Amino acid sequence: MNIHTWHKESEKEWDIFAPMWVKSSHDMWETGSRKTIIPFFAEYVPEGSKVADIGCGDGVGSLKLAKAGFEVTGVDLSKVMIDFAEGKAAHQPGLSFIQGDFNALPFMDEEMDAAMVINSLEYTGDPLLVMKEILRVIKPGGYACFAILGPTAEPRKKFSFPRLLGDKVIMNTMQPWEFEKMAMNSGWEMVADIGVAKRGVDYKKLGHFSKELKQAVSFMWLFLLQKEVVD
């Protein structure tokens, strides 16, 4: 698929999937796989920063960011997701949502202090192009938090594997180490990274394992990157 077709198919699929996503998104952010993301983000990004939540879905993560003291604009390709999200902005200052294409984000150059991109880069047709687009809208020295699914995360099996059977898919799967290499080659600097273990895995028992081996048993891997400051 070309990029235009990819994003049209992705928009359609996420519009369909949105009602099902809403049923579990709150638990994911509160007690599930995403519960450590906001604390990790807030450890490095100053309170009050203008943040773009790229791939915000139904806005649960965006709302948590706003409640933590950030000024947040959530962006999603799916209009249905944005419809769900907008209800969360009604009584929360510093929170808004907009439907937008990740290939052409609805922000001016260097408008945002930071971005949060959670398991959404993998669903784009050209991840490198999107990485550069995110770089465009972040101020020099600003931050971006990315989450990349681990090698055996369940969504890979559902959305990525069918490509090997000749089906057209909307998931551009990548390994965490591949993402890191791409990021380092496109204007980002590593600040911190941390794994989210798969259910049943105890990272405390893997202290001697290399990062690559820990990534192999992760559900996802979080990266906190900083935009390079060019003199």
Contacts in CASP RR format, 6 or more apart in sequence:
PFRMAT RR
TARGET T0000
AUTHOR 0000-0000-0000
METHOD contacts of the structure
MODEL  1
MNIHTWHKESEKEWDIFAPMWVKSSHDMWETGSRKTIIPFFAEYVPEGSK
VADIGCGDGVGSLKLAKAGFEVTGVDLSKVMIDFAEGKAAHQPGLSFIQG
DFNALPFMDEEMDAAMVINSLEYTGDPLLVMKEILRVIKPGGYACFAILG
PTAEPRKKFSFPRLLGDKVIMNTMQPWEFEKMAMNSGWEMVADIGVAKRG
VDYKKLGHFSKELKQAVSFMWLFLLQKEVVD
1 9 0 8 1.000
1 125 0 8 1.000
1 168 0 8 1.000
3 103 0 8 1.000
3 125 0 8 1.000
3 126 0 8 1.000
3 129 0 8 1.000
6 124 0 8 1.000
6 125 0 8 1.000
6 170 0 8 1.000
7 77 0 8 1.000
7 101 0 8 1.000
7 103 0 8 1.000
7 124 0 8 1.000
7 125 0 8 1.000
9 168 0 8 1.000
9 170 0 8 1.000
10 77 0 8 1.000
10 123 0 8 1.000
10 124 0 8 1.000
10 170 0 8 1.000
11 77 0 8 1.000
11 78 0 8 1.000
11 79 0 8 1.000
13 170 0 8 1.000
14 21 0 8 1.000
14 57 0 8 1.000
14 76 0 8 1.000
14 77 0 8 1.000
14 78 0 8 1.000
14 80 0 8 1.000
14 81 0 8 1.000
14 123 0 8 1.000
15 78 0 8 1.000
15 79 0 8 1.000
15 80 0 8 1.000
15 81 0 8 1.000
18 57 0 8 1.000
18 58 0 8 1.000
18 78 0 8 1.000
18 80 0 8 1.000
18 81 0 8 1.000
18 84 0 8 1.000
19 80 0 8 1.000
21 57 0 8 1.000
21 58 0 8 1.000
21 81 0 8 1.000
22 58 0 8 1.000
22 84 0 8 1.000
25 57 0 8 1.000
25 58 0 8 1.000
25 59 0 8 1.000
25 60 0 8 1.000
26 60 0 8 1.000
28 34 0 8 1.000
28 35 0 8 1.000
28 60 0 8 1.000
29 35 0 8 1.000
29 37 0 8 1.000
29 38 0 8 1.000
29 60 0 8 1.000
29 61 0 8 1.000
29 64 0 8 1.000
33 196 0 8 1.000
33 219 0 8 1.000
33 220 0 8 1.000
34 61 0 8 1.000
34 118 0 8 1.000
34 147 0 8 1.000
36 194 0 8 1.000
36 196 0 8 1.000
36 222 0 8 1.000
37 61 0 8 1.000
37 116 0 8 1.000
37 118 0 8 1.000
37 145 0 8 1.000
37 147 0 8 1.000
37 222 0 8 1.000
38 61 0 8 1.000
38 64 0 8 1.000
38 65 0 8 1.000
38 68 0 8 1.000
40 145 0 8 1.000
40 192 0 8 1.000
40 194 0 8 1.000
40 222 0 8 1.000
40 224 0 8 1.000
41 65 0 8 1.000
41 114 0 8 1.000
41 116 0 8 1.000
41 145 0 8 1.000
41 224 0 8 1.000
42 68 0 8 1.000
43 192 0 8 1.000
44 143 0 8 1.000
44 191 0 8 1.000
44 192 0 8 1.000
44 224 0 8 1.000
45 51 0 8 1.000
45 70 0 8 1.000
45 113 0 8 1.000
45 114 0 8 1.000
45 143 0 8 1.000
45 145 0 8 1.000
46 113 0 8 1.000
47 68 0 8 1.000
47 69 0 8 1.000
47 70 0 8 1.000
48 69 0 8 1.000
48 70 0 8 1.000
48 71 0 8 1.000
48 113 0 8 1.000
49 70 0 8 1.000
49 71 0 8 1.000
49 113 0 8 1.000
49 114 0 8 1.000
49 143 0 8 1.000
50 70 0 8 1.000
50 71 0 8 1.000
50 73 0 8 1.000
50 111 0 8 1.000
50 112 0 8 1.000
50 113 0 8 1.000
50 114 0 8 1.000
51 65 0 8 1.000
51 70 0 8 1.000
51 71 0 8 1.000
51 72 0 8 1.000
51 73 0 8 1.000
51 112 0 8 1.000
51 113 0 8 1.000
51 114 0 8 1.000
51 115 0 8 1.000
51 116 0 8 1.000
52 72 0 8 1.000
52 73 0 8 1.000
52 74 0 8 1.000
52 75 0 8 1.000
52 105 0 8 1.000
52 107 0 8 1.000
52 112 0 8 1.000
52 114 0 8 1.000
52 115 0 8 1.000
52 116 0 8 1.000
52 134 0 8 1.000
52 137 0 8 1.000
53 59 0 8 1.000
53 61 0 8 1.000
53 62 0 8 1.000
53 65 0 8 1.000
53 72 0 8 1.000
53 73 0 8 1.000
53 74 0 8 1.000
53 75 0 8 1.000
53 115 0 8 1.000
53 116 0 8 1.000
53 118 0 8 1.000
54 74 0 8 1.000
54 75 0 8 1.000
54 102 0 8 1.000
54 105 0 8 1.000
54 115 0 8 1.000
54 116 0 8 1.000
54 117 0 8 1.000
54 120 0 8 1.000
54 134 0 8 1.000
55 74 0 8 1.000
55 75 0 8 1.000
55 76 0 8 1.000
55 77 0 8 1.000
55 102 0 8 1.000
55 117 0 8 1.000
55 118 0 8 1.000
55 120 0 8 1.000
56 62 0 8 1.000
56 74 0 8 1.000
56 75 0 8 1.000
56 76 0 8 1.000
56 81 0 8 1.000
56 85 0 8 1.000
56 97 0 8 1.000
57 76 0 8 1.000
57 78 0 8 1.000
57 81 0 8 1.000
57 82 0 8 1.000
57 84 0 8 1.000
57 85 0 8 1.000
58 81 0 8 1.000
58 84 0 8 1.000
58 85 0 8 1.000
58 88 0 8 1.000
59 74 0 8 1.000
59 81 0 8 1.000
59 84 0 8 1.000
59 85 0 8 1.000
59 88 0 8 1.000
59 97 0 8 1.000
60 88 0 8 1.000
61 116 0 8 1.000
61 118 0 8 1.000
62 72 0 8 1.000
62 74 0 8 1.000
62 85 0 8 1.000
62 88 0 8 1.000
62 95 0 8 1.000
62 97 0 8 1.000
63 88 0 8 1.000
63 89 0 8 1.000
63 92 0 8 1.000
63 95 0 8 1.000
65 72 0 8 1.000
65 116 0 8 1.000
66 72 0 8 1.000
66 92 0 8 1.000
66 93 0 8 1.000
66 94 0 8 1.000
66 95 0 8 1.000
67 92 0 8 1.000
70 114 0 8 1.000
71 94 0 8 1.000
72 94 0 8 1.000
72 95 0 8 1.000
72 96 0 8 1.000
73 96 0 8 1.000
73 97 0 8 1.000
73 98 0 8 1.000
73 107 0 8 1.000
73 112 0 8 1.000
74 85 0 8 1.000
74 96 0 8 1.000
74 97 0 8 1.000
74 98 0 8 1.000
75 97 0 8 1.000
75 98 0 8 1.000
75 99 0 8 1.000
75 100 0 8 1.000
75 102 0 8 1.000
75 105 0 8 1.000
75 106 0 8 1.000
76 82 0 8 1.000
76 85 0 8 1.000
76 97 0 8 1.000
76 99 0 8 1.000
76 100 0 8 1.000
77 99 0 8 1.000
77 100 0 8 1.000
77 101 0 8 1.000
77 102 0 8 1.000
78 99 0 8 1.000
79 99 0 8 1.000
82 97 0 8 1.000
82 98 0 8 1.000
82 99 0 8 1.000
85 97 0 8 1.000
86 97 0 8 1.000
88 95 0 8 1.000
89 95 0 8 1.000
89 96 0 8 1.000
89 97 0 8 1.000
98 106 0 8 1.000
100 106 0 8 1.000
102 120 0 8 1.000
102 124 0 8 1.000
102 130 0 8 1.000
102 133 0 8 1.000
103 124 0 8 1.000
103 126 0 8 1.000
103 129 0 8 1.000
103 130 0 8 1.000
103 133 0 8 1.000
104 133 0 8 1.000
105 133 0 8 1.000
105 134 0 8 1.000
105 136 0 8 1.000
105 137 0 8 1.000
107 137 0 8 1.000
108 137 0 8 1.000
109 136 0 8 1.000
109 137 0 8 1.000
110 136 0 8 1.000
110 137 0 8 1.000
110 138 0 8 1.000
110 139 0 8 1.000
110 140 0 8 1.000
111 137 0 8 1.000
111 139 0 8 1.000
112 137 0 8 1.000
112 138 0 8 1.000
112 139 0 8 1.000
113 138 0 8 1.000
113 139 0 8 1.000
113 142 0 8 1.000
113 143 0 8 1.000
114 138 0 8 1.000
114 142 0 8 1.000
114 143 0 8 1.000
114 144 0 8 1.000
114 145 0 8 1.000
115 134 0 8 1.000
115 137 0 8 1.000
115 138 0 8 1.000
115 143 0 8 1.000
115 144 0 8 1.000
115 145 0 8 1.000
116 144 0 8 1.000
116 145 0 8 1.000
117 134 0 8 1.000
117 144 0 8 1.000
117 145 0 8 1.000
117 146 0 8 1.000
117 147 0 8 1.000
118 145 0 8 1.000
118 146 0 8 1.000
118 147 0 8 1.000
119 147 0 8 1.000
119 148 0 8 1.000
119 149 0 8 1.000
119 155 0 8 1.000
119 220 0 8 1.000
121 127 0 8 1.000
121 130 0 8 1.000
121 131 0 8 1.000
121 146 0 8 1.000
121 148 0 8 1.000
121 174 0 8 1.000
121 179 0 8 1.000
122 148 0 8 1.000
122 149 0 8 1.000
122 160 0 8 1.000
122 171 0 8 1.000
122 172 0 8 1.000
122 173 0 8 1.000
122 174 0 8 1.000
123 159 0 8 1.000
123 170 0 8 1.000
123 171 0 8 1.000
123 172 0 8 1.000
124 130 0 8 1.000
124 172 0 8 1.000
125 172 0 8 1.000
126 172 0 8 1.000
127 172 0 8 1.000
127 174 0 8 1.000
127 179 0 8 1.000
127 182 0 8 1.000
128 182 0 8 1.000
128 186 0 8 1.000
131 182 0 8 1.000
131 183 0 8 1.000
131 186 0 8 1.000
131 188 0 8 1.000
132 186 0 8 1.000
134 144 0 8 1.000
135 186 0 8 1.000
135 187 0 8 1.000
135 188 0 8 1.000
135 227 0 8 1.000
138 144 0 8 1.000
138 227 0 8 1.000
139 227 0 8 1.000
140 227 0 8 1.000
140 228 0 8 1.000
140 229 0 8 1.000
140 230 0 8 1.000
141 226 0 8 1.000
141 227 0 8 1.000
141 228 0 8 1.000
141 229 0 8 1.000
142 226 0 8 1.000
142 227 0 8 1.000
143 191 0 8 1.000
143 224 0 8 1.000
143 225 0 8 1.000
143 226 0 8 1.000
143 227 0 8 1.000
144 188 0 8 1.000
144 224 0 8 1.000
144 225 0 8 1.000
144 226 0 8 1.000
144 227 0 8 1.000
145 222 0 8 1.000
145 223 0 8 1.000
145 224 0 8 1.000
145 225 0 8 1.000
146 179 0 8 1.000
146 183 0 8 1.000
146 222 0 8 1.000
146 223 0 8 1.000
146 225 0 8 1.000
147 196 0 8 1.000
147 220 0 8 1.000
147 221 0 8 1.000
147 222 0 8 1.000
147 223 0 8 1.000
148 174 0 8 1.000
148 175 0 8 1.000
148 176 0 8 1.000
148 179 0 8 1.000
148 220 0 8 1.000
148 221 0 8 1.000
148 223 0 8 1.000
149 155 0 8 1.000
149 156 0 8 1.000
149 173 0 8 1.000
149 219 0 8 1.000
149 220 0 8 1.000
150 156 0 8 1.000
150 175 0 8 1.000
150 176 0 8 1.000
150 215 0 8 1.000
150 216 0 8 1.000
150 218 0 8 1.000
150 219 0 8 1.000
150 220 0 8 1.000
150 221 0 8 1.000
151 175 0 8 1.000
151 215 0 8 1.000
151 216 0 8 1.000
151 218 0 8 1.000
152 198 0 8 1.000
152 216 0 8 1.000
152 217 0 8 1.000
153 198 0 8 1.000
153 218 0 8 1.000
153 219 0 8 1.000
153 220 0 8 1.000
155 171 0 8 1.000
156 171 0 8 1.000
156 173 0 8 1.000
159 169 0 8 1.000
159 170 0 8 1.000
159 171 0 8 1.000
160 169 0 8 1.000
160 171 0 8 1.000
160 173 0 8 1.000
162 169 0 8 1.000
163 169 0 8 1.000
163 171 0 8 1.000
174 182 0 8 1.000
175 215 0 8 1.000
176 215 0 8 1.000
176 218 0 8 1.000
176 221 0 8 1.000
176 223 0 8 1.000
177 212 0 8 1.000
177 215 0 8 1.000
179 221 0 8 1.000
179 223 0 8 1.000
180 190 0 8 1.000
180 193 0 8 1.000
180 223 0 8 1.000
183 190 0 8 1.000
183 223 0 8 1.000
183 225 0 8 1.000
184 190 0 8 1.000
187 227 0 8 1.000
187 228 0 8 1.000
188 225 0 8 1.000
188 226 0 8 1.000
188 227 0 8 1.000
188 228 0 8 1.000
189 225 0 8 1.000
189 226 0 8 1.000
189 227 0 8 1.000
189 228 0 8 1.000
190 223 0 8 1.000
190 224 0 8 1.000
190 225 0 8 1.000
191 224 0 8 1.000
191 225 0 8 1.000
191 226 0 8 1.000
192 223 0 8 1.000
192 224 0 8 1.000
193 211 0 8 1.000
193 221 0 8 1.000
193 222 0 8 1.000
193 223 0 8 1.000
193 224 0 8 1.000
194 221 0 8 1.000
194 222 0 8 1.000
195 203 0 8 1.000
195 214 0 8 1.000
195 215 0 8 1.000
195 218 0 8 1.000
195 220 0 8 1.000
195 221 0 8 1.000
195 222 0 8 1.000
196 218 0 8 1.000
196 219 0 8 1.000
196 220 0 8 1.000
196 221 0 8 1.000
196 222 0 8 1.000
197 203 0 8 1.000
197 217 0 8 1.000
197 218 0 8 1.000
197 219 0 8 1.000
198 217 0 8 1.000
198 218 0 8 1.000
198 219 0 8 1.000
199 219 0 8 1.000
201 217 0 8 1.000
201 218 0 8 1.000
203 214 0 8 1.000
206 213 0 8 1.000
206 214 0 8 1.000
206 217 0 8 1.000
215 221 0 8 1.000
END
